[in-house]
Amino acid sequence: MGIIIKPIITEKQTAITEKTPNRFGFRVSPKANKLEIKQAVEAMYNVTVVDVNTMRYSGKMKSRYTKSGVITGRQDSYKKAIVTLKEGDIINFFSNI
């Protein structure tokens, strides 16, 4: 299993990236530490990472209404990393589309 699961491309993260163009968000493995995240991003995207901030999110309870009644479940907990790159470096997630 890899360190980086997927990049985060949401409205909130896009607003952060537009405000400070050298910050990007990734969903990462819950067991990964900051050094492992830094090395994985540098190896995958060929950039220089200056800083890594991590956050843990606990899973939420969700429920939905169906014909057979209410179904309840729980979302998975996950870890998010905000990576700050060196000035001038950029990651283009849509380059190979």
All heavy atoms as an XYZ file, in Angstrom:
768
protein
N       0.831     -1.181      0.000
C       0.000      0.000      0.000
C       0.874      1.242      0.000
O       1.832      1.343      0.748
C      -0.892     -0.027      1.237
C      -1.870      1.095      1.295
S      -3.013      0.779      2.640
C      -3.107      2.395      3.322
N       0.546      2.205     -0.846
C       1.345      3.410     -0.967
C       1.059      4.426      0.128
O       0.062      4.339      0.849
N       1.932      5.375      0.239
C       1.786      6.443      1.228
C       0.684      7.400      0.779
O      -0.212      7.738      1.541
C       3.121      7.203      1.395
C       4.233      6.261      1.823
C       2.972      8.357      2.366
C       4.137      5.747      3.210
N       0.739      7.840     -0.479
C      -0.245      8.778     -1.009
C      -1.401      7.994     -1.604
O      -1.206      7.163     -2.490
C       0.390      9.694     -2.066
C       1.479     10.532     -1.426
C      -0.666     10.581     -2.709
C       2.243     11.378     -2.387
N      -2.609      8.247     -1.126
C      -3.789      7.555     -1.634
C      -4.345      8.291     -2.844
O      -4.544      7.707     -3.901
C      -4.848      7.403     -0.540
C      -4.275      6.531      0.582
C      -6.134      6.817     -1.090
C      -5.128      6.452      1.811
N      -4.603      9.608     -2.696
C      -5.097     10.398     -3.818
C      -4.960     11.876     -3.494
O      -4.926     12.270     -2.319
C      -6.552     10.065     -4.127
C      -7.526     10.412     -3.029
C      -8.934     10.042     -3.428
C      -9.909     10.387     -2.320
N     -11.283     10.091     -2.704
N      -4.884     12.727     -4.524
C      -4.887     14.172     -4.259
C      -6.295     14.631     -3.909
O      -7.292     14.030     -4.322
C      -4.422     14.774     -5.588
C      -4.715     13.756     -6.602
C      -4.632     12.422     -5.918
N      -6.378     15.696     -3.141
C      -7.671     16.252     -2.759
C      -7.982     17.410     -3.704
O      -7.234     18.390     -3.757
C      -7.668     16.738     -1.300
C      -7.407     15.553     -0.378
C      -8.965     17.432     -0.953
C      -7.220     15.916      1.061
N      -9.068     17.266     -4.451
C      -9.479     18.301     -5.400
C     -10.932     18.655     -5.069
O     -11.863     18.106     -5.646
C      -9.336     17.811     -6.852
C      -7.910     17.337     -7.092
C      -9.701     18.922     -7.826
C      -7.710     16.639     -8.394
N     -11.105     19.538     -4.102
C     -12.422     20.003     -3.695
C     -12.454     21.526     -3.852
O     -11.425     22.154     -4.116
C     -12.716     19.636     -2.237
O     -11.709     20.230     -1.401
C     -12.710     18.133     -2.033
N     -13.619     22.119     -3.662
C     -13.727     23.577     -3.768
C     -12.871     24.272     -2.712
O     -12.198     25.252     -2.992
C     -15.180     24.004     -3.610
C     -16.052     23.642     -4.782
C     -17.465     24.160     -4.616
O     -17.664     25.201     -3.955
O     -18.373     23.512     -5.150
N     -12.898     23.739     -1.505
C     -12.146     24.354     -0.420
C     -10.633     24.250     -0.673
O      -9.905     25.232     -0.502
C     -12.509     23.674      0.902
C     -11.940     24.342      2.121
C     -12.492     23.701      3.373
C     -11.976     24.392      4.610
N     -12.503     23.798      5.835
N     -10.166     23.080     -1.095
C      -8.739     22.903     -1.363
C      -8.306     23.716     -2.575
O      -7.197     24.252     -2.612
C      -8.419     21.421     -1.565
C      -6.942     21.151     -1.719
C      -6.124     21.565     -0.514
O      -6.493     21.329      0.618
N      -5.001     22.204     -0.749
N      -9.160     23.833     -3.589
C      -8.837     24.643     -4.760
C      -8.713     26.112     -4.379
O      -7.836     26.824     -4.883
C      -9.909     24.459     -5.849
O     -10.022     23.067     -6.142
C      -9.549     25.194     -7.117
N      -9.557     26.583     -3.473
C      -9.466     27.965     -3.000
C      -8.151     28.202     -2.265
O      -7.514     29.254     -2.428
C     -10.645     28.294     -2.098
N      -7.714     27.225     -1.472
C      -6.428     27.335     -0.772
C      -5.285     27.381     -1.775
O      -4.349     28.176     -1.646
C      -6.248     26.163      0.217
C      -7.227     26.300      1.380
C      -4.813     26.097      0.742
C      -7.274     25.091      2.283
N      -5.350     26.540     -2.804
C      -4.290     26.494     -3.813
C      -4.255     27.783     -4.633
O      -3.184     28.231     -5.025
C      -4.490     25.276     -4.728
O      -4.518     24.099     -3.918
C      -3.358     25.142     -5.721
N      -5.414     28.388     -4.895
C      -5.434     29.656     -5.623
C      -4.878     30.793     -4.770
O      -4.221     31.688     -5.282
C      -6.848     29.984     -6.078
C      -7.324     29.115     -7.225
C      -8.771     29.365     -7.590
O      -9.443     30.166     -6.905
O      -9.232     28.740     -8.554
N      -5.136     30.743     -3.475
C      -4.653     31.783     -2.571
C      -3.140     31.681     -2.384
O      -2.430     32.678     -2.407
C      -5.371     31.654     -1.224
C      -5.136     32.783     -0.273
C      -5.994     32.609      0.960
C      -5.721     33.713      1.966
N      -6.497     33.509      3.187
N      -2.649     30.474     -2.153
C      -1.209     30.220     -2.040
C      -0.865     29.120     -3.039
O      -1.088     27.940     -2.759
C      -0.829     29.775     -0.620
O      -1.630     28.654     -0.261
C      -1.038     30.880      0.382
N      -0.345     29.460     -4.208
C      -0.214     28.495     -5.307
C       0.771     27.352     -5.068
O       0.832     26.436     -5.865
C       0.262     29.347     -6.479
C       0.310     30.740     -6.026
C       0.034     30.797     -4.574
N       1.518     27.379     -3.993
C       2.472     26.295     -3.756
C       2.013     25.334     -2.665
O       2.815     24.601     -2.108
C       3.858     26.867     -3.423
C       3.824     27.771     -2.210
O       2.781     28.213     -1.787
N       4.981     28.047     -1.671
N       0.705     25.289     -2.336
C       0.164     24.355     -1.336
C      -0.820     23.409     -1.997
O      -1.721     23.837     -2.707
C      -0.537     25.112     -0.213
C       0.440     26.013      0.542
C      -0.175     26.528      1.777
N      -0.075     25.444      2.762
C      -0.342     25.583      4.031
N      -0.755     26.722      4.479
N      -0.227     24.567      4.861
N      -0.646     22.110     -1.718
C      -1.497     21.077     -2.313
C      -1.910     20.093     -1.227
O      -1.161     19.837     -0.287
C      -0.753     20.334     -3.429
C      -0.396     21.228     -4.586
C       0.829     21.866     -4.635
C      -1.299     21.432     -5.610
C       1.152     22.694     -5.689
C      -0.988     22.250     -6.673
C       0.246     22.886     -6.713
N      -3.097     19.510     -1.383
C      -3.621     18.571     -0.404
C      -3.644     17.150     -0.930
O      -3.922     16.918     -2.109
N      -3.361     16.196     -0.045
C      -3.373     14.783     -0.393
C      -4.036     13.992      0.719
O      -3.876     14.317      1.896
C      -1.937     14.247     -0.570
C      -1.203     14.851     -1.712
C      -0.368     15.936     -1.520
C      -1.353     14.343     -2.988
C       0.314     16.497     -2.570
C      -0.671     14.899     -4.049
C       0.165     15.978     -3.838
N      -4.756     12.947      0.344
C      -5.230     11.974      1.311
C      -4.146     10.918      1.410
O      -3.728     10.367      0.390
C      -6.549     11.369      0.839
C      -7.237     10.585      1.901
C      -8.659     10.317      1.524
N      -9.251      9.441      2.513
C     -10.494      9.037      2.484
N     -11.283      9.426      1.515
N     -10.949      8.245      3.421
N      -3.680     10.657      2.629
C      -2.523      9.783      2.816
C      -2.870      8.631      3.746
O      -3.918      8.621      4.394
C      -1.311     10.571      3.380
C      -0.844     11.620      2.394
C      -1.637     11.210      4.704
N      -1.972      7.675      3.826
C      -2.138      6.525      4.706
C      -2.132      6.997      6.164
O      -1.310      7.831      6.544
C      -0.999      5.538      4.475
O      -1.014      4.521      5.443
N      -3.032      6.484      6.996
C      -3.083      6.923      8.392
C      -1.815      6.625      9.187
O      -1.544      7.276     10.193
C      -4.265      6.148      8.978
C      -5.089      5.755      7.820
C      -4.144      5.586      6.672
N      -1.026      5.669      8.761
C       0.192      5.318      9.483
C       1.416      6.086      8.999
O       2.494      5.940      9.565
C       0.447      3.822      9.358
C      -0.623      2.996     10.036
C      -0.342      1.530      9.953
C      -1.445      0.735     10.628
N      -1.209     -0.691     10.581
N       1.278      6.898      7.957
C       2.414      7.623      7.385
C       2.778      8.822      8.257
O       1.906      9.501      8.790
C       2.068      8.096      5.981
N       4.083      9.074      8.385
C       4.517     10.265      9.104
C       4.931     11.341      8.097
O       4.912     11.117      6.886
C       5.644      9.948     10.098
C       6.874      9.398      9.436
O       7.174      9.690      8.293
N       7.612      8.578     10.169
N       5.314     12.505      8.596
C       5.593     13.642      7.724
C       6.791     13.399      6.801
O       6.782     13.812      5.647
C       5.811     14.905      8.550
C       4.550     15.388      9.225
C       4.788     16.671      9.994
C       3.508     17.135     10.657
N       3.668     18.436     11.311
N       7.815     12.731      7.305
C       8.997     12.462      6.472
C       8.656     11.519      5.323
O       9.107     11.717      4.188
C      10.121     11.874      7.322
C      10.738     12.820      8.352
C      11.762     12.075      9.198
C      11.376     13.996      7.671
N       7.866     10.488      5.593
C       7.462      9.552      4.543
C       6.590     10.248      3.498
O       6.742      9.999      2.293
C       6.696      8.371      5.145
C       7.544      7.475      6.013
C       6.734      6.435      6.756
O       5.507      6.588      6.895
O       7.354      5.448      7.209
N       5.695     11.135      3.946
C       4.843     11.876      3.016
C       5.698     12.784      2.135
O       5.506     12.853      0.922
C       3.779     12.680      3.783
C       2.830     11.731      4.512
C       3.018     13.610      2.856
C       1.936     12.398      5.529
N       6.660     13.463      2.736
C       7.548     14.349      1.985
C       8.314     13.577      0.917
O       8.371     13.990     -0.246
C       8.530     15.032      2.944
C       9.535     15.915      2.267
C      10.481     16.545      3.267
C      11.522     17.369      2.550
N      12.456     18.016      3.467
N       8.892     12.442      1.281
C       9.662     11.647      0.322
C       8.769     11.105     -0.791
O       9.175     11.072     -1.958
C      10.359     10.498      1.043
C      11.456     10.964      1.979
C      11.955      9.852      2.892
O      11.433      8.738      2.874
N      12.962     10.170      3.709
N       7.547     10.702     -0.465
C       6.639     10.152     -1.476
C       6.216     11.217     -2.488
O       6.180     10.957     -3.693
C       5.410      9.553     -0.802
N       5.905     12.426     -2.008
C       5.508     13.503     -2.916
C       6.679     13.916     -3.807
O       6.516     14.119     -5.015
C       4.959     14.709     -2.127
C       4.762     15.918     -3.027
C       3.654     14.350     -1.450
N       7.875     14.028     -3.220
C       9.045     14.399     -4.013
C       9.357     13.361     -5.082
O       9.702     13.704     -6.212
C      10.256     14.609     -3.104
C      10.176     15.887     -2.292
C      11.344     16.069     -1.350
O      12.087     15.081     -1.105
O      11.512     17.179     -0.834
N       9.209     12.085     -4.749
C       9.492     11.030     -5.718
C       8.418     10.953     -6.803
O       8.732     10.757     -7.983
C       9.601      9.685     -5.010
N       7.150     11.131     -6.427
C       6.054     10.969     -7.385
C       5.938     12.142     -8.359
O       5.714     11.949     -9.550
C       4.733     10.790     -6.646
C       3.566     10.480     -7.551
S       2.056     10.170     -6.641
C       2.409      8.560     -5.963
N       6.115     13.368     -7.866
C       5.877     14.548     -8.695
C       7.149     15.301     -9.064
O       7.066     16.324     -9.751
C       4.901     15.491     -7.990
C       3.529     14.888     -7.846
C       3.090     14.409     -6.614
C       2.669     14.774     -8.929
C       1.833     13.854     -6.468
C       1.416     14.219     -8.799
C       1.007     13.757     -7.570
O      -0.232     13.203     -7.427
N       8.304     14.864     -8.612
C       9.595     15.470     -8.950
C       9.625     16.964     -8.587
O       9.936     17.812     -9.409
C       9.910     15.255    -10.432
C      11.391     15.419    -10.707
O      12.206     15.406     -9.790
N      11.735     15.575    -11.964
N       9.273     17.267     -7.332
C       9.272     18.626     -6.805
C      10.032     18.638     -5.481
O      10.386     17.587     -4.953
C       7.833     19.149     -6.591
C       7.123     19.341     -7.906
C       7.043     18.232     -5.677
N      10.265     19.828     -4.936
C      10.923     19.963     -3.638
C       9.888     20.392     -2.601
O       9.250     21.435     -2.754
C      12.043     21.019     -3.717
O      12.941     20.644     -4.747
C      12.795     21.105     -2.405
N       9.724     19.595     -1.554
C       8.752     19.874     -0.496
C       9.436     20.640      0.626
O      10.484     20.226      1.123
C       8.133     18.559      0.038
C       7.208     18.847      1.203
C       7.409     17.828     -1.062
N       8.830     21.758      1.025
C       9.373     22.588      2.093
C       8.750     22.223      3.433
O       9.443     22.132      4.448
C       9.135     24.082      1.787
C       9.595     24.960      2.935
C       9.839     24.467      0.506
N       7.418     22.009      3.445
C       6.718     21.793      4.705
C       5.555     20.834      4.491
O       4.964     20.793      3.415
C       6.185     23.136      5.232
C       5.692     23.069      6.657
O       6.197     22.207      7.405
O       4.818     23.869      7.031
N       5.236     20.048      5.539
C       4.106     19.119      5.509
C       3.295     19.309      6.785
O       3.834     19.261      7.883
C       4.581     17.646      5.412
C       3.397     16.704      5.447
C       5.410     17.416      4.169
N       1.983     19.564      6.617
C       1.056     19.653      7.741
C       0.066     18.503      7.609
O      -0.451     18.270      6.521
C       0.299     20.972      7.734
C       1.228     22.148      7.867
O       1.691     22.678      6.864
N       1.522     22.538      9.077
N      -0.197     17.788      8.712
C      -1.104     16.646      8.654
C      -2.291     16.855      9.586
O      -2.186     17.553     10.594
C      -0.385     15.338      9.045
O       0.145     15.468     10.351
C       0.709     15.007      8.061
N      -3.415     16.239      9.221
C      -4.637     16.289     10.011
C      -5.284     14.918      9.998
O      -5.272     14.244      8.975
C      -5.626     17.289      9.415
C      -5.181     18.717      9.505
S      -5.816     19.681      8.147
C      -4.437     19.567      7.022
N      -5.829     14.519     11.124
C      -6.588     13.264     11.213
C      -8.057     13.597     11.328
O      -8.451     14.460     12.112
C      -6.162     12.457     12.432
C      -4.814     11.823     12.297
C      -4.538     10.987     13.551
N      -3.299     10.266     13.403
C      -3.208      9.040     12.905
N      -4.286      8.417     12.510
N      -2.050      8.442     12.803
N      -8.871     12.872     10.561
C     -10.317     13.048     10.600
C     -10.950     11.742     11.051
O     -10.639     10.683     10.511
C     -10.860     13.426      9.224
C     -10.481     14.824      8.805
C      -9.327     15.064      8.080
C     -11.271     15.890      9.163
C      -8.977     16.340      7.704
C     -10.933     17.173      8.798
C      -9.784     17.397      8.063
O      -9.447     18.663      7.703
N     -11.870     11.822     12.015
C     -12.570     10.623     12.454
C     -13.770     10.393     11.550
O     -14.309     11.326     10.957
C     -13.018     10.762     13.905
O     -13.872     11.872     14.035
N     -14.196      9.133     11.451
C     -15.330      8.789     10.604
C     -16.633      9.311     11.170
O     -16.810      9.403     12.382
N     -17.555      9.658     10.281
C     -18.844     10.190     10.700
C     -19.925      9.130     10.527
O     -19.842      8.276      9.653
C     -19.216     11.389      9.845
C     -18.288     12.556      9.975
C     -18.740     13.664      9.059
C     -17.789     14.842      9.128
N     -18.193     15.896      8.189
N     -20.949      9.226     11.352
C     -22.118      8.365     11.191
C     -22.995      8.946     10.090
O     -23.245     10.152     10.063
C     -22.913      8.274     12.492
C     -22.195      7.542     13.599
S     -21.825      5.835     13.214
C     -23.445      5.125     13.150
N     -23.441      8.096      9.176
C     -24.309      8.513      8.078
C     -25.562      7.657      8.102
O     -25.526      6.476      8.457
C     -23.609      8.323      6.728
C     -22.411      9.210      6.521
C     -22.859     10.599      6.187
C     -21.656     11.446      5.816
N     -22.046     12.729      5.294
N     -26.667      8.241      7.688
C     -27.903      7.469      7.565
C     -28.630      7.934      6.314
O     -28.488      9.084      5.887
C     -28.793      7.650      8.791
O     -29.185      8.996      8.917
N     -29.377      7.009      5.708
C     -30.179      7.362      4.540
C     -31.494      6.601      4.612
O     -31.576      5.524      5.211
C     -29.437      7.074      3.244
C     -29.148      5.636      3.026
C     -28.435      5.410      1.735
N     -28.182      3.976      1.634
C     -27.366      3.432      0.804
N     -26.704      4.167     -0.020
N     -27.205      2.141      0.785
N     -32.489      7.171      3.993
C     -33.827      6.602      4.010
C     -34.065      5.832      2.710
O     -33.839      6.360      1.632
C     -34.869      7.700      4.168
C     -34.713      8.452      5.461
C     -34.015      9.647      5.525
C     -35.249      7.948      6.635
C     -33.855     10.320      6.715
C     -35.101      8.614      7.834
C     -34.405      9.800      7.862
O     -34.246     10.459      9.053
N     -34.500      4.585      2.830
C     -34.799      3.751      1.672
C     -36.194      3.166      1.829
O     -36.865      3.384      2.843
C     -33.771      2.611      1.540
O     -33.858      1.777      2.692
C     -32.358      3.145      1.423
N     -36.610      2.388      0.830
C     -37.927      1.738      0.905
C     -38.015      0.795      2.105
O     -39.053      0.671      2.746
C     -38.194      0.926     -0.356
C     -38.474      1.734     -1.571
C     -38.764      0.792     -2.715
C     -38.858      1.531     -4.015
N     -39.067      0.633     -5.142
N     -36.925      0.130      2.406
C     -36.945     -0.848      3.489
C     -36.652     -0.240      4.853
O     -36.527     -0.964      5.833
C     -35.944     -1.962      3.187
O     -34.645     -1.419      3.092
N     -36.517      1.062      4.929
C     -36.288      1.706      6.217
C     -35.003      2.509      6.222
O     -34.389      2.764      5.187
N     -34.582      2.885      7.405
C     -33.385      3.694      7.564
C     -32.163      2.789      7.619
O     -32.126      1.817      8.377
C     -33.464      4.544      8.847
C     -32.210      5.370      9.029
C     -34.678      5.430      8.823
N     -31.157      3.111      6.798
C     -29.897      2.372      6.813
C     -28.839      3.289      7.421
O     -28.683      4.430      6.983
C     -29.477      1.950      5.397
C     -30.515      1.001      4.816
C     -28.095      1.325      5.409
C     -30.263      0.623      3.380
N     -28.161      2.813      8.450
C     -27.105      3.616      9.079
C     -25.762      2.947      8.847
O     -25.665      1.731      8.734
C     -27.335      3.776     10.591
O     -27.377      2.489     11.188
C     -28.627      4.516     10.865
N     -24.748      3.756      8.777
C     -23.397      3.247      8.573
C     -22.391      4.265      9.058
O     -22.747      5.311      9.609
N     -21.134      3.963      8.870
C     -20.073      4.836      9.335
C     -19.056      5.039      8.219
O     -18.639      4.084      7.570
C     -19.388      4.220     10.547
C     -18.362      5.113     11.187
C     -17.909      4.528     12.521
N     -16.962      5.372     13.163
C     -17.264      6.418     13.914
N     -18.507      6.743     14.102
N     -16.332      7.135     14.481
N     -18.651      6.300      7.993
C     -17.584      6.594      7.048
C     -16.243      6.217      7.672
O     -16.098      6.223      8.894
C     -17.545      8.081      6.721
C     -18.535      8.536      5.705
C     -18.306     10.000      5.348
O     -17.855     10.769      6.175
N     -18.633     10.350      4.128
N     -15.268      5.940      6.837
C     -13.931      5.628      7.325
C     -13.240      6.884      7.852
O     -13.468      7.989      7.361
C     -13.080      5.030      6.211
C     -13.559      3.662      5.795
O     -14.220      2.994      6.611
O     -13.267      3.252      4.658
N     -12.392      6.702      8.837
C     -11.540      7.798      9.268
C     -10.345      7.855      8.314
O      -9.981      6.859      7.710
C     -11.083      7.604     10.707
O     -10.419      6.385     10.847
N      -9.741      9.048      8.176
C      -8.639      9.199      7.238
C      -7.682     10.279      7.709
O      -7.955     11.002      8.665
C      -9.158      9.504      5.824
C      -9.914     10.806      5.689
C      -9.266     11.967      5.271
C     -11.271     10.883      5.961
C      -9.954     13.150      5.132
C     -11.969     12.060      5.824
C     -11.302     13.193      5.404
O     -11.982     14.373      5.274
N      -6.556     10.385      7.006
C      -5.537     11.370      7.314
C      -5.303     12.217      6.073
O      -5.242     11.690      4.965
C      -4.236     10.671      7.731
C      -3.162     11.589      8.247
C      -2.001     10.770      8.783
C      -0.993     11.620      9.504
N       0.079     10.797     10.084
N      -5.189     13.529      6.274
C      -4.988     14.459      5.183
C      -3.669     15.187      5.396
O      -3.309     15.510      6.531
C      -6.150     15.449      5.153
C      -6.092     16.457      4.036
C      -7.396     17.198      3.891
C      -7.518     18.324      4.851
N      -8.674     19.199      4.565
N      -2.947     15.442      4.307
C      -1.686     16.171      4.388
C      -1.737     17.366      3.449
O      -2.127     17.234      2.290
C      -0.515     15.277      4.002
N      -1.361     18.541      3.964
C      -1.210     19.742      3.148
C       0.283     19.949      2.958
O       1.031     20.098      3.912
C      -1.832     20.981      3.833
C      -3.289     20.728      4.173
C      -1.661     22.208      2.961
C      -4.195     20.542      2.985
N       0.712     19.922      1.697
C       2.133     19.959      1.358
C       2.458     21.326      0.773
O       1.779     21.793     -0.146
C       2.466     18.846      0.339
C       3.894     18.925     -0.101
C       2.160     17.487      0.935
N       3.495     21.979      1.302
C       3.972     23.257      0.776
C       5.228     22.995     -0.044
O       6.181     22.376      0.446
C       4.293     24.237      1.915
O       3.138     24.359      2.746
C       4.684     25.599      1.372
N       5.210     23.462     -1.296
C       6.338     23.254     -2.203
C       7.242     24.478     -2.221
O       6.855     25.566     -1.795
C       5.823     22.988     -3.620
C       4.866     21.824     -3.800
C       4.469     21.713     -5.251
C       5.476     20.533     -3.319
N       8.458     24.281     -2.762
C       9.404     25.367     -2.932
C       8.829     26.373     -3.929
O       8.086     25.994     -4.834
C      10.739     24.814     -3.441
C      11.867     25.825     -3.524
C      13.119     25.173     -4.027
C      13.005     25.045     -5.530
N      14.233     24.650     -6.184
N       9.133     27.650     -3.766
C       8.654     28.683     -4.689
C       9.053     28.324     -6.111
O      10.198     27.991     -6.372
C       9.308     30.021     -4.365
C       8.572     31.065     -3.571
C       7.085     31.139     -3.642
O       6.548     31.433     -4.717
O       6.450     30.931     -2.614
N       8.074     28.376     -6.996
C       8.330     28.066     -8.403
C       7.945     26.658     -8.796
O       7.690     26.391     -9.971
N       7.902     25.713     -7.842
C       7.469     24.343     -8.151
C       5.949     24.291     -8.206
O       5.268     25.002     -7.479
C       7.970     23.356     -7.089
C       9.435     23.028     -7.256
O      10.025     23.444     -8.274
O       9.990     22.353     -6.373
N       5.426     23.427     -9.065
C       3.981     23.290     -9.201
C       3.652     21.848     -9.559
O       4.465     21.158    -10.173
C       3.424     24.272    -10.251
C       1.915     24.352    -10.158
C       3.859     23.906    -11.644
C       1.330     25.537    -10.832
N       2.486     21.391     -9.128
C       1.994     20.061     -9.474
C       0.744     20.264    -10.325
O      -0.168     20.955     -9.927
C       1.639     19.252     -8.214
C       2.873     19.005     -7.360
C       0.989     17.925     -8.602
C       2.575     18.343     -6.031
N       0.716     19.642    -11.496
C      -0.449     19.712    -12.373
C      -1.121     18.342    -12.378
O      -0.623     17.412    -12.986
C      -0.024     20.134    -13.786
C      -1.211     20.437    -14.662
O      -2.359     20.294    -14.238
N      -0.936     20.859    -15.870
N      -2.254     18.237    -11.677
C      -2.943     16.959    -11.570
C      -3.637     16.565    -12.865
O      -3.910     15.413    -13.101
C      -3.989     17.021    -10.450
C      -3.403     17.205     -9.085
C      -3.782     18.281     -8.302
C      -2.477     16.317     -8.582
C      -3.253     18.454     -7.031
C      -1.938     16.480     -7.316
C      -2.332     17.555     -6.547
N      -3.921     17.523    -13.735
C      -4.678     17.261    -14.945
C      -3.810     17.212    -16.198
O      -4.306     17.344    -17.311
C      -5.757     18.323    -15.119
C      -6.666     18.423    -13.937
C      -6.611     19.504    -13.072
C      -7.574     17.416    -13.667
C      -7.448     19.586    -11.982
C      -8.409     17.479    -12.561
C      -8.345     18.571    -11.722
N      -2.519     17.011    -16.048
C      -1.620     17.053    -17.206
C      -1.769     15.850    -18.130
O      -1.550     15.948    -19.328
C      -0.163     17.154    -16.736
O       0.182     15.985    -16.013
N      -2.158     14.690    -17.616
C      -2.214     13.493    -18.454
C      -3.640     13.101    -18.829
O      -3.913     11.956    -19.127
C      -1.499     12.324    -17.763
C      -2.074     12.023    -16.399
O      -2.938     12.744    -15.923
N      -1.588     10.979    -15.780
N      -4.553     14.043    -18.817
C      -5.938     13.749    -19.206
C      -6.091     13.999    -20.699
O      -5.632     14.926    -21.243
C      -6.940     14.602    -18.401
C      -6.908     14.162    -16.960
C      -8.328     14.491    -18.976
C      -7.828     14.920    -16.046
